[in-house]
């Protein structure tokens, strides 16, 4: 019997927690050994990353993740993968794009879904290691039977309190023009994510998104959970 979405979420969360705990312990042990082996007088932040970069917020990166979704009235569950790339431009801008592919289970029928996102982002500091962010994006959703296009806005913040941990959260607004249905759709939601930086340029992350979308008289609430890796460039 296929496990339910809550069971999958619990299993995924437990696996992610175990992996994060092991990697965090290994990173701390490696750092401690490096400090004791080289010089006990040097600060902990000097190993293995430089102090100037240990808490930097980086906007150029590559991501790959496993994607698990629960899609409102239209289907039960969906799982698949997602890839994302971001390129920082100048000091305050970035270009980004993502591609996600998943299989929806709609009343027993399997439906392939592809989501494409292309956009530009702006960010500015609020305090050291804390930025507010604004992303504007073109959205495209292709279920092989119909294609929905729209615009998305994400207003949020990124915070890296320590060199090992980073957090991000934001509010979402999506507006779709679904030509096949003939009705516009809009929705609001939020996202929250956390990163464990196991190396200077590599993190393990978990991201949760919840979006409530109304399409005529139907509701298309969607919850997404991602667990993956980020490589900073």
C-alpha positions as CSV (number, residue, x, y, z in Angstrom):
1,X,0.0,0.0,0.0
2,X,1.4,3.4,-0.9
3,X,2.0,5.6,2.2
4,X,-0.2,8.6,2.6
5,X,1.2,12.1,2.2
6,X,1.4,12.7,6.0
7,X,3.3,9.5,6.3
8,X,5.7,10.5,3.5
9,X,6.2,13.9,5.1
10,X,7.1,12.3,8.5
11,X,9.5,9.8,6.9
12,X,11.1,12.5,4.8
13,X,11.4,14.8,7.8
14,X,13.0,12.1,9.9
15,X,15.4,11.1,7.2
16,X,16.4,14.8,6.7
17,X,16.8,15.4,10.4
18,X,19.0,12.4,10.8
19,X,21.2,13.4,7.8
20,X,21.4,17.0,9.0
21,X,22.4,15.8,12.5
22,X,25.1,13.5,11.3
23,X,26.5,16.1,8.9
24,X,26.5,18.8,11.5
25,X,28.3,16.6,13.9
26,X,30.9,15.7,11.3
27,X,31.4,19.3,10.4
28,X,31.8,20.4,14.0
29,X,34.2,17.5,14.7
30,X,36.3,18.3,11.6
31,X,36.4,22.0,12.6
32,X,37.5,21.2,16.1
33,X,40.2,18.9,14.9
34,X,41.5,21.5,12.6
35,X,41.7,24.1,15.3
36,X,43.5,21.8,17.8
37,X,45.8,20.6,15.2
38,X,46.9,23.9,13.8
39,X,46.7,26.5,16.6
40,X,44.6,26.6,19.7
41,X,44.9,30.4,19.7
42,X,43.1,30.8,16.3
43,X,39.4,31.6,16.4
44,X,36.9,28.8,15.7
45,X,35.6,30.6,12.6
46,X,39.0,30.5,11.0
47,X,38.5,26.8,10.1
48,X,37.6,25.5,7.7
49,X,36.2,28.7,6.1
50,X,37.5,32.3,6.1
51,X,35.7,34.6,8.6
52,X,34.9,37.1,5.9
53,X,32.9,34.5,3.9
54,X,31.5,32.2,6.6
55,X,28.2,34.0,7.0
56,X,27.8,35.6,3.6
57,X,24.4,35.5,1.8
58,X,25.1,34.2,-1.7
59,X,22.8,34.8,-4.6
60,X,24.6,32.7,-7.2
61,X,23.9,29.0,-6.8
62,X,22.6,25.7,-8.2
63,X,19.9,23.5,-6.5
64,X,18.5,20.1,-6.9
65,X,15.7,18.6,-4.8
66,X,13.1,16.0,-4.3
67,X,9.6,17.5,-4.5
68,X,6.5,16.2,-2.7
69,X,3.1,18.0,-3.2
70,X,-0.5,17.8,-2.0
71,X,-2.7,19.5,-4.6
72,X,-6.2,20.6,-3.3
73,X,-9.4,19.4,-5.0
74,X,-7.8,18.4,-8.3
75,X,-5.6,15.6,-7.2
76,X,-4.3,13.8,-4.2
77,X,-0.6,13.7,-4.2
78,X,2.4,14.4,-6.5
79,X,6.1,13.7,-6.3
80,X,9.0,14.5,-8.6
81,X,12.1,16.6,-8.8
82,X,13.1,20.3,-9.1
83,X,16.2,22.1,-10.4
84,X,17.0,25.8,-9.8
85,X,19.7,28.1,-10.9
86,X,20.4,31.7,-9.7
87,X,23.0,34.2,-10.9
88,X,23.8,37.3,-8.8
89,X,24.2,40.5,-10.9
90,X,26.0,43.5,-9.5
91,X,25.4,44.0,-5.7
92,X,21.6,43.8,-5.5
93,X,20.1,41.9,-8.4
94,X,19.9,38.3,-9.5
95,X,18.4,36.3,-12.4
96,X,16.9,32.9,-11.6
97,X,15.1,30.0,-13.3
98,X,13.7,26.7,-12.1
99,X,12.2,23.6,-13.7
100,X,10.1,21.1,-11.8
101,X,8.6,17.8,-13.0
102,X,6.2,15.7,-11.1
103,X,3.5,13.1,-11.5
104,X,0.0,14.0,-10.2
105,X,-2.4,11.3,-9.0
106,X,-5.8,12.7,-10.1
107,X,-8.7,10.3,-9.1
108,X,-6.6,7.3,-10.0
109,X,-5.1,8.8,-13.2
110,X,-1.5,9.7,-13.6
111,X,-0.8,13.1,-15.0
112,X,2.6,14.5,-15.7
113,X,3.1,18.2,-14.7
114,X,6.0,20.5,-15.6
115,X,6.5,23.9,-13.9
116,X,8.8,26.5,-15.3
117,X,9.8,29.7,-13.5
118,X,12.0,32.5,-14.9
119,X,12.5,35.8,-13.1
120,X,14.6,38.6,-11.6
121,X,15.2,39.4,-8.0
122,X,16.3,42.4,-5.9
123,X,17.8,42.3,-2.4
124,X,19.1,44.8,0.1
125,X,20.6,44.6,3.6
126,X,18.5,45.2,6.7
127,X,21.3,44.3,9.1
128,X,24.5,42.3,8.9
129,X,23.7,38.9,7.4
130,X,20.0,39.8,7.0
131,X,18.5,40.9,3.7
132,X,15.0,41.6,2.5
133,X,14.2,40.2,-0.9
134,X,11.8,40.8,-3.8
135,X,11.4,38.3,-6.7
136,X,9.2,38.8,-9.8
137,X,8.8,35.8,-12.0
138,X,7.0,34.4,-15.1
139,X,5.2,31.2,-14.3
140,X,4.2,28.3,-16.7
141,X,2.4,25.2,-15.7
142,X,2.1,22.4,-18.3
143,X,0.0,19.3,-17.5
144,X,0.2,18.0,-21.1
145,X,-3.6,18.7,-21.5
146,X,-3.5,22.4,-20.7
147,X,-1.0,25.1,-20.1
148,X,-1.4,27.9,-17.5
149,X,0.8,31.0,-17.6
150,X,1.1,33.8,-15.1
151,X,3.2,36.0,-12.9
152,X,4.5,35.5,-9.4
153,X,5.7,37.9,-6.6
154,X,7.7,36.8,-3.6
155,X,8.5,39.3,-0.8
156,X,10.6,38.0,2.0
157,X,13.9,37.9,3.9
158,X,17.0,35.9,4.2
159,X,19.0,35.5,7.5
160,X,22.2,33.7,8.3
161,X,22.7,33.9,12.0
162,X,25.7,31.5,12.1
163,X,27.9,30.1,9.4
164,X,26.2,26.7,9.7
165,X,22.5,27.9,9.6
166,X,20.5,30.0,7.2
167,X,16.8,30.7,7.2
168,X,14.4,32.3,4.7
169,X,10.7,33.1,4.6
170,X,8.4,35.1,2.3
171,X,4.9,35.9,1.2
172,X,3.7,34.7,-2.2
173,X,1.2,36.1,-4.7
174,X,0.5,34.3,-8.0
175,X,-1.8,35.4,-10.9
176,X,-2.6,32.9,-13.7
177,X,-4.2,33.4,-17.1
178,X,-5.4,29.9,-17.9
179,X,-6.4,30.0,-21.6
180,X,-7.9,26.5,-21.7
181,X,-10.3,27.0,-18.8
182,X,-11.0,30.6,-19.8
183,X,-10.8,31.9,-16.3
184,X,-8.1,33.8,-14.5
185,X,-6.8,32.5,-11.2
186,X,-5.0,34.1,-8.4
187,X,-3.6,32.9,-5.1
188,X,-1.7,33.9,-2.0
189,X,0.6,31.9,0.2
190,X,3.9,31.7,2.0
191,X,7.2,29.8,2.0
192,X,9.7,28.9,4.7
193,X,13.1,27.2,4.3
194,X,16.2,26.3,6.3
195,X,19.7,25.5,5.3
196,X,22.5,23.6,7.0
197,X,25.9,24.6,5.4
198,X,28.0,21.5,5.7
199,X,30.8,23.1,3.7
200,X,31.7,26.6,2.6
201,X,29.7,26.2,-0.7
202,X,27.4,23.2,0.0
203,X,24.2,23.1,2.0
204,X,21.3,20.7,2.7
205,X,18.0,22.4,2.7
206,X,14.3,21.9,3.4
207,X,11.7,24.2,1.9
208,X,7.9,24.4,2.5
209,X,5.5,26.3,0.3
210,X,1.7,26.7,0.8
211,X,-0.4,28.4,-1.9
212,X,-4.2,28.9,-1.9
213,X,-5.5,29.4,-5.5
214,X,-9.1,30.0,-6.5
215,X,-10.1,28.9,-10.1
216,X,-13.7,29.9,-10.6
217,X,-15.7,27.8,-8.0
218,X,-12.9,25.3,-7.5
219,X,-10.1,25.5,-4.9
220,X,-6.5,24.5,-5.9
221,X,-4.7,24.7,-2.6
222,X,-1.2,23.4,-3.0
223,X,1.5,22.4,-0.4
224,X,5.0,21.7,-1.5
225,X,7.9,20.1,0.4
226,X,11.4,20.1,-1.0
227,X,14.5,18.4,0.4
228,X,17.7,19.0,-1.5
229,X,21.2,20.3,-1.9
230,X,22.4,23.8,-2.8
231,X,25.8,24.5,-4.3
232,X,26.9,28.2,-4.0
233,X,28.9,29.5,-6.9
